[in-house]
Amino acid sequence: MEYRHHAYDVANDLLDRISLHLANRLQRQGYRKLPIPASKRAVVDSRFVAVFSHKLVAHLAGPEWIGKSCLLITPEAGPRVR
């Protein structure tokens, strides 16, 4: 169980660093940027809520869809995306 949480934290850290690197490159090209942390959550009324829905943005930006399981589904990887 601990390894799974550690791997999750390591993956989130890597995603955050990639996001920051890409946002900085976009800013140098004149674009506005706002990198959103991979798994930033808050507790509201004793529920976990996300600051920003990466899943919804991916769905709106391309051919991905949200399946019956509430997972993001892509044509290339199916539900195996992070």
N, CA, C and O of each residue as an XYZ file, in Angstrom:
328
protein
N       0.817     -1.191      0.000
C       0.000      0.000      0.000
C       0.864      1.260      0.000
O       0.576      2.208     -0.730
N       1.920      1.275      0.813
C       2.786      2.449      0.865
C       3.471      2.702     -0.466
O       3.606      3.850     -0.889
N       3.910      1.618     -1.141
C       4.577      1.788     -2.428
C       3.652      2.438     -3.437
O       4.075      3.304     -4.202
N       2.390      2.027     -3.444
C       1.437      2.587     -4.398
C       1.277      4.081     -4.169
O       1.242      4.852     -5.128
N       1.178      4.504     -2.902
C       1.048      5.929     -2.611
C       2.334      6.667     -2.965
O       2.281      7.793     -3.458
N       3.489      6.047     -2.719
C       4.761      6.666     -3.074
C       4.864      6.827     -4.590
O       5.259      7.886     -5.077
N       4.512      5.780     -5.334
C       4.566      5.849     -6.802
C       3.617      6.929     -7.307
O       3.950      7.652     -8.246
N       2.451      7.047     -6.703
C       1.484      8.072     -7.086
C       2.076      9.463     -6.859
O       1.945     10.343     -7.710
N       2.727      9.659     -5.709
C       3.350     10.950     -5.410
C       4.498     11.248     -6.371
O       4.651     12.387     -6.812
N       5.301     10.243     -6.699
C       6.413     10.433     -7.635
C       5.870     10.801     -9.022
O       6.391     11.702     -9.679
N       4.825     10.099     -9.457
C       4.232     10.409    -10.763
C       3.662     11.823    -10.782
O       3.841     12.548    -11.760
N       2.976     12.222     -9.710
C       2.431     13.584     -9.649
C       3.535     14.625     -9.681
O       3.398     15.654    -10.343
N       4.627     14.372     -8.973
C       5.745     15.304     -8.975
C       6.324     15.451    -10.376
O       6.620     16.562    -10.818
N       6.486     14.327    -11.075
C       7.003     14.374    -12.445
C       6.047     15.130    -13.366
O       6.482     15.957    -14.166
N       4.759     14.853    -13.258
C       3.771     15.566    -14.074
C       3.784     17.063    -13.784
O       3.654     17.874    -14.701
N       3.940     17.433    -12.517
C       3.999     18.854    -12.158
C       5.230     19.527    -12.759
O       5.147     20.655    -13.243
N       6.379     18.836    -12.729
C       7.600     19.420    -13.304
C       7.488     19.559    -14.814
O       7.935     20.560    -15.374
N       6.900     18.574    -15.484
C       6.699     18.658    -16.940
C       5.758     19.812    -17.262
O       6.014     20.585    -18.186
N       4.676     19.932    -16.507
C       3.708     21.005    -16.717
C       4.363     22.381    -16.561
O       4.131     23.280    -17.369
N       5.175     22.535    -15.526
C       5.858     23.811    -15.298
C       6.841     24.113    -16.423
O       6.932     25.254    -16.876
N       7.575     23.104    -16.876
C       8.531     23.285    -17.976
C       7.805     23.726    -19.253
O       8.239     24.666    -19.919
N       6.706     23.051    -19.593
C       5.947     23.422    -20.790
C       5.327     24.806    -20.665
O       5.311     25.573    -21.627
N       4.815     25.127    -19.472
C       4.227     26.452    -19.264
C       5.279     27.544    -19.421
O       4.996     28.594    -19.997
N       6.482     27.309    -18.919
C       7.551     28.301    -19.078
C       7.939     28.483    -20.536
O       8.198     29.605    -20.972
N       7.982     27.390    -21.298
C       8.279     27.504    -22.735
C       7.199     28.297    -23.454
O       7.501     29.128    -24.310
N       5.942     28.043    -23.111
C       4.845     28.792    -23.722
C       4.905     30.269    -23.351
O       4.638     31.132    -24.188
N       5.252     30.563    -22.108
C       5.345     31.952    -21.689
C       6.452     32.676    -22.448
O       6.273     33.830    -22.836
N       7.580     32.027    -22.666
C       8.669     32.652    -23.434
C       8.254     32.944    -24.873
O       8.819     33.831    -25.513
N       7.265     32.199    -25.389
C       6.770     32.432    -26.749
C       5.642     33.457    -26.779
O       5.067     33.719    -27.835
N       5.323     34.040    -25.614
C       4.331     35.107    -25.570
C       2.939     34.682    -25.144
O       2.030     35.510    -25.097
N       2.757     33.425    -24.837
C       1.440     32.953    -24.398
C       1.274     33.158    -22.898
O       2.251     33.188    -22.149
N       0.027     33.297    -22.474
C      -0.261     33.323    -21.045
C      -0.303     31.877    -20.568
O      -0.667     30.979    -21.327
N       0.068     31.654    -19.316
C       0.138     30.277    -18.826
C      -0.370     30.195    -17.400
O      -0.319     31.164    -16.643
N      -0.858     29.023    -17.055
C      -1.260     28.742    -15.698
C      -1.135     27.228    -15.480
O      -2.091     26.486    -15.707
N       0.040     26.774    -15.041
C       0.173     25.331    -14.803
C      -0.640     24.924    -13.578
O      -0.562     25.566    -12.531
N      -1.407     23.867    -13.714
C      -2.251     23.362    -12.634
C      -1.611     22.094    -12.078
O      -1.293     21.190    -12.850
N      -1.415     21.999    -10.779
C      -0.813     20.783    -10.203
C      -1.609     19.529    -10.572
O      -2.829     19.578    -10.731
N      -0.905     18.417    -10.703
C      -1.510     17.166    -11.157
C      -2.612     16.662    -10.246
O      -3.598     16.106    -10.731
N      -2.477     16.835     -8.969
C      -3.465     16.237     -8.075
C      -3.731     17.134     -6.874
O      -3.764     16.663     -5.738
N      -3.918     18.402     -7.120
C      -4.210     19.338     -6.039
C      -5.685     19.209     -5.681
O      -6.557     19.396     -6.530
N      -5.955     18.890     -4.425
C      -7.336     18.717     -3.990
C      -7.583     19.528     -2.730
O      -6.660     19.863     -1.988
N      -8.832     19.828     -2.514
C      -9.244     20.526     -1.296
C     -10.401     19.746     -0.681
O     -11.010     18.905     -1.342
N     -10.693     20.019      0.553
C     -11.830     19.389      1.212
C     -12.886     20.462      1.414
O     -12.643     21.468      2.079
N     -14.057     20.242      0.836
C     -15.177     21.166      0.954
C     -16.364     20.366      1.461
O     -16.768     19.382      0.840
N     -16.915     20.781      2.572
C     -18.055     20.073      3.173
C     -17.768     18.579      3.312
O     -18.608     17.741      2.984
N     -16.576     18.260      3.800
C     -16.109     16.886      4.024
C     -16.055     16.035      2.751
O     -16.116     14.808      2.827
N     -15.940     16.678      1.578
C     -15.766     15.962      0.312
C     -14.467     16.444     -0.316
O     -14.107     17.614     -0.186
N     -13.754     15.530     -1.007
C     -12.588     15.936     -1.772
C     -13.057     16.525     -3.084
O     -13.868     15.920     -3.785
N     -12.555     17.701     -3.423
C     -12.891     18.329     -4.702
C     -11.598     18.777     -5.364
O     -10.660     19.216     -4.699
N     -11.566     18.660     -6.675
C     -10.386     19.059     -7.435
C     -10.436     20.558     -7.704
O     -11.512     21.146     -7.813
N      -9.270     21.159     -7.809
C      -9.184     22.571     -8.152
C      -9.519     22.760     -9.627
O     -10.079     23.783    -10.021
N      -9.167     21.756    -10.443
C      -9.294     21.856    -11.891
C      -9.469     20.448    -12.441
O      -8.758     19.540    -12.013
N     -10.372     20.241    -13.355
C     -10.612     18.907    -13.906
C      -9.791     18.683    -15.165
O     -10.174     19.118    -16.251
N      -8.656     17.998    -15.015
C      -7.837     17.659    -16.174
C      -8.603     16.728    -17.120
O      -8.459     16.808    -18.340
N      -9.408     15.857    -16.543
C     -10.187     14.911    -17.344
C     -11.177     15.643    -18.250
O     -11.313     15.300    -19.425
N     -11.860     16.639    -17.716
C     -12.827     17.388    -18.515
C     -12.132     18.162    -19.627
O     -12.624     18.193    -20.755
N     -11.009     18.780    -19.333
C     -10.281     19.531    -20.362
C      -9.800     18.608    -21.478
O      -9.900     18.953    -22.655
N      -9.277     17.431    -21.112
C      -8.839     16.473    -22.131
C     -10.014     16.055    -23.007
O      -9.876     15.935    -24.224
N     -11.153     15.835    -22.393
C     -12.354     15.457    -23.142
C     -12.767     16.569    -24.105
O     -13.092     16.298    -25.261
N     -12.755     17.805    -23.642
C     -13.179     18.929    -24.479
C     -12.170     19.267    -25.572
O     -12.533     19.850    -26.594
N     -10.903     18.903    -25.360
C      -9.856     19.288    -26.302
C      -9.659     18.299    -27.441
O      -9.019     18.647    -28.434
N     -10.172     17.105    -27.341
C      -9.854     16.140    -28.377
C     -10.860     15.025    -28.503
O     -12.007     15.154    -28.075
N     -10.424     13.923    -29.095
C     -11.346     12.807    -29.361
C     -11.595     11.924    -28.144
O     -12.253     10.890    -28.264
N     -11.087     12.306    -26.977
C     -11.282     11.512    -25.775
C     -12.725     11.654    -25.281
O     -13.405     12.631    -25.594
N     -13.169     10.688    -24.524
C     -14.493     10.771    -23.927
C     -14.437     10.216    -22.511
O     -13.489      9.525    -22.137
N     -15.456     10.524    -21.737
C     -15.549     10.029    -20.374
C     -16.525      8.860    -20.398
O     -17.690      9.019    -20.761
N     -16.038      7.684    -20.009
C     -16.826      6.459    -20.092
C     -17.801      6.293    -18.937
O     -17.873      7.129    -18.036
N     -18.549      5.197    -18.983
C     -19.522      4.888    -17.922
C     -18.838      4.724    -16.572
O     -19.451      4.939    -15.526
N     -17.568      4.344    -16.601
C     -16.811      4.166    -15.362
C     -16.277      5.488    -14.810
O     -15.609      5.503    -13.775
N     -16.569      6.598    -15.496
C     -16.083      7.936    -15.154
C     -14.586      8.086    -15.390
O     -13.973      9.033    -14.899
N     -13.991      7.154    -16.143
C     -12.588      7.276    -16.530
C     -12.503      7.960    -17.881
O     -13.416      7.858    -18.700
N     -11.394      8.663    -18.108
C     -11.133      9.244    -19.417
C     -10.719      8.113    -20.350
O      -9.849      7.315    -20.002
N     -11.328      8.032    -21.528
C     -11.038      6.989    -22.503
C     -10.414      7.652    -23.723
O     -10.948      8.638    -24.231
N      -9.286      7.121    -24.200
C      -8.656      7.637    -25.411
C      -8.638      6.549    -26.475
O      -8.610      5.365    -26.138
N      -8.654      6.928    -27.765
C      -8.602      5.919    -28.814
C      -7.320      5.067    -28.757
O      -7.356      3.879    -29.077
N      -6.205      5.662    -28.356
C      -4.932      4.943    -28.362
C      -4.741      4.056    -27.131
O      -4.267      2.927    -27.255
N      -5.101      4.550    -25.948
C      -4.779      3.842    -24.704
C      -5.994      3.335    -23.940
O      -5.844      2.701    -22.895
N      -7.187      3.604    -24.443
C      -8.373      3.192    -23.699
C      -8.443      3.944    -22.378
O      -8.226      5.155    -22.350
N      -8.742      3.247    -21.278
C      -8.837      3.923    -19.990
C      -7.501      4.013    -19.252
O      -7.452      4.507    -18.126
N      -6.420      3.541    -19.873
C      -5.127      3.492    -19.192
C      -4.328      4.775    -19.416
O      -3.235      4.750    -19.982
N      -4.883      5.880    -18.971
C      -4.201      7.175    -19.088
C      -4.120      7.833    -17.722
O      -4.936      7.572    -16.838
N      -3.153      8.665    -17.569
C      -2.976      9.371    -16.297
C      -2.813     10.834    -16.612
O      -2.647     11.647    -15.702
